[in-house]
Amino acid sequence: MRWPLITITFLSACSSEANHVGNPLLLPISGIATAAQNVAYSQRRSQVEVNVKSNFNAIIQDILAGGGPALSEAMNIAGVPMTDRPARIIQLQSDIALYNTAPGALVTALMVYGA
């Protein structure tokens, strides 16, 4: 009597309706994909952090100037699309007081803007 109930439970979980878990049969695959994405994101974030902290003063000057090589390099590493950069520079300029005192906030902003 339990097997039909268990079978129905598993089959109902495989519906095509939207849910927060997804198809439970695909969880191992999605877990592996998520882990790989997290590793790639962490590596990119580490590269952006090293770049920002190594070139912090030059990047701040580039933000104030509306662009420059140090800022472009940081945006390249973060994966900020070229078409978004003018708007993102304006956003960075509007929050420059924060970035002057918190390089980590600048790293976070670049990662958020990145693809």
N, C-alpha and C positions, 0 to 999 in steps of 0.2 A: 504494500500500500504506500510505502514511502517513496519508492522509485518514481511513480508517476508524478508525485508532488515535486520531487527534486528536479525531474526533467522539465516540468512546466515552469518551474522557477528559473532554471537556466535559460530556457528558450524565451521567456518573457524579457529577460535581461538583454537579449540580442535584438531588440526591436530597432527600427530605424528612427524612432522618435528621439528628439533632443533630450539629453540628460547630462548631468555633470560628470558622470563616470565614463561614458562611452561604452563600447562593446567590451564586455569583460573577457571575451576570448582573445581580444587584441591587446589586453593590458601588458603582457610581457613585451610585446613589440613596441608599444608606445612608451613603456618605461625605458627601454634601451635607447629609443630615439630622443627622449627627453634628456637622458643622461649625456648623450653625445652633444646635444644642443647646449646644455649647461657647461660642458667642458670648453666648447668653442667660445661661448660668451665669456667665460672666466679668463681664457687666454687673451681674448681681444681686450677685455677690460684691463687686464694687467699691462698690456702693451700701451694702452691709452694712458694709464696712470703713470707709468715710467716716463712716457713722453711729456705729459703735462708737468710733472714734477721736475723733470730735467730742464725744460724750456719755459718754466712758468712765467718769468718776467717778459720774455719775448712774446709769448702767447697773449698775455694781458695787453701789451703794447699793440699787437696786431688786432685784438678785439676793439680797442679804442680807435685804431686807425681805420676800421672797417674791413680788415682783411690783411693777409700777409703770409709769408712762407711758413712760419712756425704754426700759426693757426690752421693753415691748409693741411700741413702734415698731420696735426692732431685730428682734424676732421677726416682725413683719408684713413687713418688707422681706425677711427671709430665707425667708419662706414657711412658718414653723413652724405646723402645724395647731393650731387652738384647743384641740382635744381632747387634744393632746399636751403642752400648755404646763405644766400643773401638775407632771407627771413631769419634764419638762425643766428646770424651775426647781430642783427638788430635785437633779437631777444637776449643774446649774451651781453650786449651793450647796456640794455636796460637793467640788468642785474649785476653790473660790474662791481658794485660795492660788496656783494656777497662773495664773488669769485676772488676779489682782492684778498680776502681774509680766509677763504676756505677752498684750497685747491681741489679737495675731494668733491666739493659741490660742482666744480667745473668738469671734473671727470664724469660725474653722474649725468650732468646735462648733455655732454657730448655723447655718452652712451645712449641716452634717451633719444637724442636726435638721429643716431645712427640707425642703419637698416638692419 
